[in-house]
Amino acid sequence: MCYIVQGVRLWRSLAGFLGERSHALAGLRWGLIQIALLGLMGSAPPVSGAPTPETRDPFGTERYVPSAPGMRWQPSVPLPAVPESQGVRLPAGDRPLTLPELTEIALQNNPRTRLAWFGARAAAAGIGIEEAGLLPQITGTVSLQRSEQGGQAGNQIAWLTRYGPSITLSYLLYDFGVQANQVKAAEYVALAAALAQNRVLQDVVFQVEQAYYRFLGAEQLVRSNELFLKSVRTSLDATQRRREAGLATVADVYRAETQVAQAQLNLTRSRGEVEKARGSLASAVGLPVNAALRVQLLQGEPRIREISESLADILGRAKASRPDLVAAEAQARAARAQADATANSGLPTITLNATTGRTYFRGDRPLTETNNLTLNLNIPIFTGFNHTYSVRQAEARAAQAEAARDVLSRQTELEVWQSYYDVQTAAGGVSTTAVQLRAAQQTAEATLARYQAGFGSLLDLITAQVDESNARVQRIQSYLDWFTAVARLNFAIGVSDHTDYSIQSR
């Protein structure tokens, strides 16, 4: 009962201070009463029967959960709308885009570049956060207090209202390098984030190159299938003429028609692959997949270059120029600096605290001034072994970061090694398929001439035409393999010059 009386007195004092006639205060009082009654209902056991939903979930949080494990969640709250992607600026004019232009558009519009850039900005701001700990901290406070005291003997002190401003200064004078190590760790983290952004840019360039070469390969495959369709239609016409002359059977005509149908099916599929490759390229560039993207095609046979740089030199360049590998080293140094800061946090610290302020009273009482200057020596004596395990954890994380760096270093060597020999193999495949395609074309032409002259069989002609088509496809694939292998090698090294291959060639 005593607490209830004191509560009523406090309420009356608050009402007198704020104005009890205010509608807002009346609403606040009724809201407090409702919250109190709701808390009593939720904490007390029900008198009879199961608790109501309002008692079990007074804030209605179950609307974010399905009613049963096997049921889908039906939205009962407004769902956030996904905004449209940022506008993409394409070069003026309706003209085909080259690979450098596509790469420039991708670097400006791919969401991954923004993601990495903002991550680097956030890491850079972390340096300022840690640097702020080296400066004095100044806090201003304006307080308002109303109090009443009463004793058991019946002595009652009237309500007293005091208010006034104050300023507090706190300055860390010495902490055995804890804050300095934290600043160093933040600087390494920011360095790692900036290098990670560079790696993301290289990855975007690599993805654009892959999609671009895949599109070129699909487009060349369409041309190959168009030539194959034209060739088998010529064979069908020759077979029909031979059938009219009595030199071929109806089975030969059906077989030639089958080849034409198969060629048409291959052409339809290859055209579908072109559109899929176009969508993949648009997505890599940062455009909608249905964007009307025009790409400059290859004019003539591309020039194949041989690598003159040794594998050992390429491996050395990779260790020096791979941004993610250097970022891993920066992460390891950041973890080591954080471990040093954690170890030094168990040592004493010296801080300086200063406070000045004034207190005013309602009525005739004069104001008071307060000035304090304190020099503290904080000596950690026992923290429940918190510091011991914190140091152990920080040391383990530093060693883990160093191990992650070593793993990435070995992975880099393997990627460079495999990509190097992929380039060598692809270069050999280009020269081999050139000879293969030339021989297949000559064979198909000679076989068609013999068949049109009334010599040879349809099976020989179909076989020669299929061999020519396969040789042409392998020729296209060899170029695609070489371009992709060179792009992959540049990416493994850590360079991304798409106009003049960064690997030294002759």
C-alpha positions in Angstrom: 0.0 0.0 0.0 2.9 2.3 0.8 4.3 1.9 -2.8 0.8 2.7 -4.3 0.6 5.9 -2.3 4.1 6.9 -3.4 3.2 6.1 -7.0 0.0 8.3 -6.8 2.1 11.1 -5.4 4.6 10.8 -8.2 1.8 10.8 -10.8 0.3 13.9 -9.3 3.6 15.6 -9.3 4.2 14.7 -13.0 0.7 15.9 -13.8 1.3 19.2 -12.0 4.6 19.7 -13.8 3.4 18.9 -17.3 -0.2 20.1 -17.0 -2.9 17.5 -16.2 -5.5 19.2 -18.3 -3.6 18.3 -21.5 -5.2 15.7 -23.7 -1.9 14.2 -24.5 -1.2 13.5 -20.9 -4.6 11.9 -20.5 -3.9 9.6 -23.4 -0.5 8.8 -21.9 -2.0 7.9 -18.6 -4.6 5.6 -20.2 -1.9 4.0 -22.3 0.2 3.3 -19.2 -2.8 1.7 -17.5 -3.5 -0.5 -20.5 0.2 -1.7 -20.7 0.1 -2.5 -17.0 -3.1 -4.4 -17.2 -1.8 -6.3 -20.3 1.4 -7.2 -18.5 -0.5 -8.5 -15.6 -2.7 -10.6 -17.9 0.3 -12.0 -19.8 2.3 -12.8 -16.7 -0.5 -14.3 -14.6 -1.9 -17.7 -15.3 -5.4 -17.8 -16.9 -8.3 -18.4 -14.6 -9.8 -21.0 -16.7 -9.3 -22.3 -20.3 -6.4 -21.7 -22.7 -4.9 -18.3 -23.1 -6.2 -16.1 -25.8 -4.1 -15.2 -28.9 -3.8 -11.6 -27.6 -2.3 -13.0 -24.3 0.2 -15.3 -26.0 1.2 -12.7 -28.6 0.2 -9.2 -27.4 2.2 -7.5 -30.2 0.9 -9.7 -33.1 4.3 -11.0 -34.1 2.8 -14.3 -35.3 1.6 -12.6 -38.4 5.1 -13.0 -39.8 5.0 -16.8 -39.3 2.9 -19.5 -41.1 0.3 -21.1 -38.9 1.8 -24.5 -39.4 5.2 -25.9 -40.5 3.8 -27.4 -43.7 1.9 -24.2 -44.8 3.1 -21.3 -46.9 3.2 -17.9 -45.3 0.5 -15.6 -46.6 1.5 -12.0 -46.4 -0.7 -10.1 -44.0 1.5 -7.0 -43.9 2.5 -4.6 -46.8 5.5 -6.1 -48.7 8.3 -3.8 -49.8 8.4 -3.1 -53.5 11.6 -3.9 -55.3 12.8 -0.7 -57.0 13.8 -0.5 -60.6 17.5 -0.8 -61.4 19.5 2.3 -62.0 19.4 3.7 -65.5 22.1 2.5 -67.9 23.7 4.9 -70.3 24.5 3.3 -73.6 26.7 5.0 -76.3 24.8 7.3 -78.6 23.7 5.9 -81.9 22.3 2.5 -82.9 25.6 0.8 -83.6 27.3 -2.4 -82.6 29.3 -2.3 -79.4 32.9 -3.5 -79.2 34.3 -5.4 -76.3 36.1 -2.4 -74.7 32.8 -0.4 -74.8 30.9 -3.3 -73.3 33.5 -3.6 -70.5 33.3 0.2 -69.8 29.5 0.0 -69.5 29.7 -3.0 -67.2 32.2 -1.3 -64.9 29.8 1.6 -64.5 26.5 -0.3 -64.3 27.1 -3.8 -62.9 25.7 -3.8 -59.3 28.7 -5.8 -58.1 30.9 -2.8 -58.6 28.7 -0.6 -56.5 28.6 -3.3 -53.8 32.4 -3.5 -53.6 32.8 0.3 -53.7 30.4 0.9 -50.9 32.1 -1.8 -48.9 35.5 -0.1 -49.4 33.9 3.2 -48.3 32.5 1.6 -45.1 35.9 0.1 -44.3 37.6 3.4 -44.9 35.1 5.0 -42.5 36.2 2.4 -39.9 39.7 4.1 -39.8 38.0 7.4 -38.7 36.1 5.5 -36.1 39.2 4.1 -34.5 41.1 7.4 -34.9 38.4 9.2 -33.0 39.4 7.2 -29.9 42.7 9.1 -29.9 40.9 12.4 -29.4 39.2 13.9 -26.3 35.5 13.0 -26.0 33.3 16.0 -25.0 29.7 15.5 -23.9 27.1 18.1 -23.1 24.2 17.3 -20.8 21.1 19.2 -19.8 19.3 17.6 -16.8 15.9 18.2 -15.3 15.0 16.6 -12.0 12.0 16.8 -9.6 12.2 14.9 -6.3 10.6 14.5 -3.0 11.9 12.8 0.2 9.9 11.4 3.1 11.1 9.6 6.2 9.4 6.9 8.3 9.1 9.4 11.2 6.7 11.5 9.2 9.2 14.1 8.1 8.4 15.3 4.7 10.5 17.5 2.4 8.7 19.5 -0.2 9.1 18.8 -3.9 12.3 20.2 -5.2 13.0 21.0 -8.9 16.5 21.4 -10.2 17.9 21.8 -13.7 21.0 22.9 -15.5 23.7 22.2 -18.1 27.0 20.4 -17.7 30.0 19.5 -20.0 32.2 16.5 -19.5 35.6 15.9 -21.1 37.2 12.4 -21.2 40.7 11.8 -22.6 42.6 8.6 -22.8 46.2 9.6 -22.1 48.0 6.2 -22.3 46.9 2.6 -23.0 50.1 0.8 -24.0 49.3 1.0 -27.7 45.8 -0.6 -27.7 44.2 2.2 -29.7 47.1 2.6 -32.0 47.0 -1.2 -32.9 43.2 -0.9 -33.5 43.9 2.0 -35.9 46.5 -0.1 -37.7 44.0 -3.0 -37.9 41.4 -0.7 -39.4 43.8 0.6 -41.9 44.7 -2.9 -43.1 41.0 -3.8 -43.3 40.4 -0.7 -45.5 43.3 -1.7 -47.6 41.9 -5.2 -48.0 38.5 -3.8 -49.0 40.0 -1.5 -51.6 41.9 -4.4 -53.1 38.8 -6.6 -53.0 37.1 -3.9 -55.0 39.9 -4.1 -57.6 39.4 -7.8 -57.8 35.7 -7.4 -58.3 36.4 -5.1 -61.2 38.7 -7.7 -62.7 36.0 -10.3 -62.2 33.4 -8.2 -63.9 35.8 -7.7 -66.9 36.4 -11.4 -67.0 32.7 -12.2 -66.9 32.0 -9.8 -69.7 34.8 -11.3 -71.8 33.5 -14.8 -71.3 29.9 -13.8 -72.2 31.2 -11.9 -75.2 33.2 -14.7 -76.6 30.4 -17.2 -75.9 28.1 -14.9 -77.9 30.6 -14.8 -80.8 30.9 -18.6 -80.7 27.1 -19.0 -80.7 26.8 -16.6 -83.6 29.5 -18.4 -85.6 27.7 -21.7 -84.9 24.6 -20.2 -86.5 26.5 -19.4 -89.6 28.0 -22.9 -89.6 24.6 -24.5 -89.3 23.3 -22.2 -92.1 26.1 -23.5 -94.4 25.3 -27.0 -93.4 21.6 -26.6 -94.1 22.5 -25.1 -97.5 24.8 -28.0 -98.2 22.3 -30.8 -97.4 19.6 -29.0 -99.4 21.9 -29.1 -102.3 22.4 -32.8 -101.7 18.6 -33.3 -101.5 18.2 -31.6 -104.9 20.9 -33.8 -106.4 19.3 -36.9 -104.9 15.8 -36.0 -106.3 17.3 -35.5 -109.8 19.1 -38.8 -109.5 15.8 -40.4 -108.4 14.1 -39.0 -111.5 16.9 -40.4 -113.6 16.5 -43.8 -112.0 20.0 -43.6 -110.4 18.8 -43.3 -106.8 16.1 -45.0 -104.7 13.3 -43.4 -102.7 15.2 -44.4 -99.5 18.0 -42.1 -100.6 15.5 -39.2 -100.9 14.1 -39.9 -97.5 17.6 -40.1 -96.1 18.5 -36.7 -97.6 15.2 -35.2 -96.3 16.2 -36.5 -92.9 19.5 -34.7 -93.1 17.7 -31.5 -94.1 15.3 -31.8 -91.1 18.2 -32.4 -88.8 20.1 -29.4 -90.1 17.0 -27.2 -89.7 16.7 -28.4 -86.0 20.4 -27.7 -85.4 20.0 -24.2 -86.8 16.9 -23.5 -84.6 18.8 -24.7 -81.5 21.8 -22.6 -82.4 19.7 -19.5 -82.8 18.2 -20.1 -79.4 21.7 -20.4 -78.0 22.5 -17.0 -79.6 19.6 -15.3 -77.7 20.6 -17.0 -74.5 24.2 -15.8 -74.9 22.9 -12.3 -75.7 21.0 -12.3 -72.5 24.0 -13.5 -70.5 26.1 -10.8 -72.0 23.5 -8.1 -71.3 23.3 -9.3 -67.7 27.1 -9.3 -67.3 27.2 -5.7 -68.7 24.5 -4.6 -66.2 21.6 -4.3 -68.7 18.2 -6.1 -68.5 18.3 -9.4 -70.2 15.8 -8.3 -72.8 17.8 -5.2 -73.8 18.3 -4.6 -77.5 22.1 -5.2 -77.4 24.0 -5.0 -80.6 27.5 -6.5 -80.6 30.3 -6.0 -83.1 31.1 -9.4 -84.6 34.5 -10.7 -85.7 35.7 -9.6 -89.1 37.8 -12.3 -90.6 40.0 -14.8 -88.7 41.4 -13.6 -85.4 45.1 -13.5 -84.9 46.5 -16.0 -82.5 49.5 -15.0 -80.4 52.0 -17.2 -78.7 53.1 -16.5 -75.1 56.8 -15.6 -74.9 56.8 -15.0 -71.1 58.0 -18.0 -69.0 55.7 -19.7 -66.5 58.0 -18.7 -63.6 57.7 -15.0 -64.5 53.9 -15.3 -64.8 53.7 -16.9 -61.4 55.8 -14.1 -59.9 53.6 -11.5 -61.5 50.5 -13.2 -60.1 51.8 -13.0 -56.5 52.6 -9.3 -56.9 49.5 -8.2 -58.9 46.6 -10.4 -57.7 44.5 -7.9 -55.6 42.7 -10.6 -53.7 46.1 -12.2 -52.7 47.4 -8.9 -51.5 44.1 -8.3 -49.7 44.5 -11.6 -47.9 47.9 -10.4 -46.7 46.3 -7.2 -45.5 43.6 -9.1 -43.7 46.3 -11.2 -42.0 48.1 -8.1 -40.8 44.9 -6.6 -39.6 44.1 -9.7 -37.5 47.7 -9.6 -36.1 47.3 -6.0 -35.1 44.0 -6.7 -33.5 45.6 -9.6 -31.6 48.3 -7.2 -30.3 45.6 -4.7 -29.3 43.7 -7.4 -27.4 46.9 -8.5 -25.6 47.7 -4.9 -24.5 44.1 -4.3 -23.4 44.9 -6.2 -20.1 47.5 -3.5 -19.1 46.7 -0.4 -17.1 45.3 2.8 -18.8 45.5 6.4 -17.8 42.5 8.6 -18.4 41.7 12.3 -17.7 38.1 13.3 -16.9 36.9 16.9 -16.4 33.4 18.1 -15.7 31.9 21.5 -15.3 28.3 22.5 -14.9 25.6 24.6 -13.2 22.5 23.6 -11.3 19.5 25.9 -11.0 16.6 25.6 -8.6 13.0 26.8 -8.8 12.2 29.3 -6.2 14.6 31.6 -4.4 17.5 29.2 -3.9 20.8 30.4 -5.6 22.4 28.3 -8.3 25.4 26.1 -7.7 28.5 25.5 -9.8 30.4 22.2 -10.1 33.9 21.7 -11.4 35.7 18.3 -11.2 39.1 17.2 -12.6 40.0 13.6 -12.2 43.1 11.6 -13.2 42.4 7.9 -13.2 44.8 4.9 -13.4 42.7 1.9 -14.3 44.4 -1.4 -13.4 42.6 -4.6 -14.6 43.0 -7.1 -11.7 40.6 -9.9 -12.5 38.1 -10.1 -15.4 36.8 -13.6 -14.9 39.4 -14.9 -17.4 37.7 -12.8 -20.1 41.0 -11.2 -21.2 42.8 -14.6 -21.3 40.3 -16.1 -23.7 40.0 -12.9 -25.7 43.8 -13.0 -26.4 43.6 -16.7 -27.2 40.7 -16.0 -29.7 42.5 -13.1 -31.3 45.7 -15.1 -31.7 43.7 -18.0 -33.3 42.0 -15.6 -35.7 45.3 -14.1 -36.7 46.7 -17.5 -37.4 43.5 -18.4 -39.3 43.9 -15.3 -41.5 47.5 -16.2 -42.3 46.4 -19.7 -43.2 43.7 -18.3 -45.5 46.4 -16.2 -47.2 48.5 -19.3 -47.8 45.5 -21.2 -49.2 44.8 -18.5 -51.6 48.5 -18.3 -52.6 48.5 -22.0 -53.5 45.2 -21.6 -55.3 46.6 -18.7 -57.3 49.6 -20.8 -58.4 47.3 -23.6 -59.5 45.0 -21.3 -61.4 47.9 -19.7 -63.2 49.5 -23.1 -63.9 46.3 -24.6 -65.4 45.4 -21.4 -67.4 48.9 -21.2 -68.8 48.6 -24.7 -70.3 45.0 -24.2 -71.4 46.3 -21.3 -73.5 49.1 -23.5 -75.0 46.6 -26.3 -75.7 44.0 -24.0 -77.2 46.7 -22.4 -79.5 47.6 -25.9 -80.7 43.9 -26.7 -81.3 43.5 -23.6 -83.5 46.2 -24.7 -85.9 45.0 -28.3 -85.9 41.4 -27.5 -86.6 42.5 -25.2 -89.5 44.0 -28.2 -91.3 41.1 -30.4 -90.3 38.5 -27.9 -91.7 40.4 -27.4 -94.9 40.6 -31.1 -95.6 36.9 -31.7 -94.7 35.8 -28.9 -97.0 37.9 -30.3 -99.9 36.5 -33.8 -99.2 32.9 -32.6 -99.1 33.3 -30.6 -102.4 34.9 -33.5 -104.2 32.3 -36.0 -102.9 29.4 -33.7 -103.9 30.9 -33.3 -107.4 31.2 -37.1 -107.8 27.6 -37.6 -106.6 26.2 -35.0 -108.9 28.1 -36.6 -111.8 26.4 -39.9 -111.0 29.3 -41.6 -109.1 29.5 -42.4 -105.4 26.8 -43.1 -102.9 24.6 -40.8 -100.9 26.1 -42.3 -97.7 29.5 -41.1 -98.7 28.1 -37.6 -99.4 26.3 -37.4 -96.1 29.3 -38.5 -94.2 31.5 -35.9 -95.9 29.0 -33.1 -95.3 28.7 -34.1 -91.6 32.5 -34.2 -91.3 32.7 -30.8 -92.8 30.1 -29.4 -90.4 31.8 -31.0 -87.4 35.2 -29.6 -88.5 33.7 -26.2 -88.8 32.1 -26.5 -85.3 35.5 -27.6 -83.8 37.1 -24.7 -85.5 34.7 -22.3 -83.9 35.2 -24.0 -80.5 39.0 -23.8 -80.8 38.8 -20.0 -81.2 36.4 -19.8 -78.3 38.7 -22.0 -76.2 41.7 -19.8 -77.0 40.0 -16.5 -76.2 38.5 -17.9 -73.0 41.8 -19.4 -71.9 43.7 -16.1 -72.5 41.0 -14.2 -70.5 41.2 -16.8 -67.7 45.0 -16.5 -67.6 44.8 -12.7 -67.4 42.3 -13.1 -64.6 44.5 -15.6 -62.8 47.5 -13.3 -63.0 45.5 -10.3 -61.8 45.4 -8.2 -64.9 42.5 -7.4 -67.2 43.6 -5.6 -70.4 41.1 -6.8 -73.0 42.4 -4.8 -75.9 46.0 -6.0 -75.9 46.6 -9.2 -74.0 48.4 -8.5 -70.8 50.4 -11.7 -71.1 53.5 -11.0 -73.1 53.3 -12.5 -76.6 55.1 -12.6 -79.8 
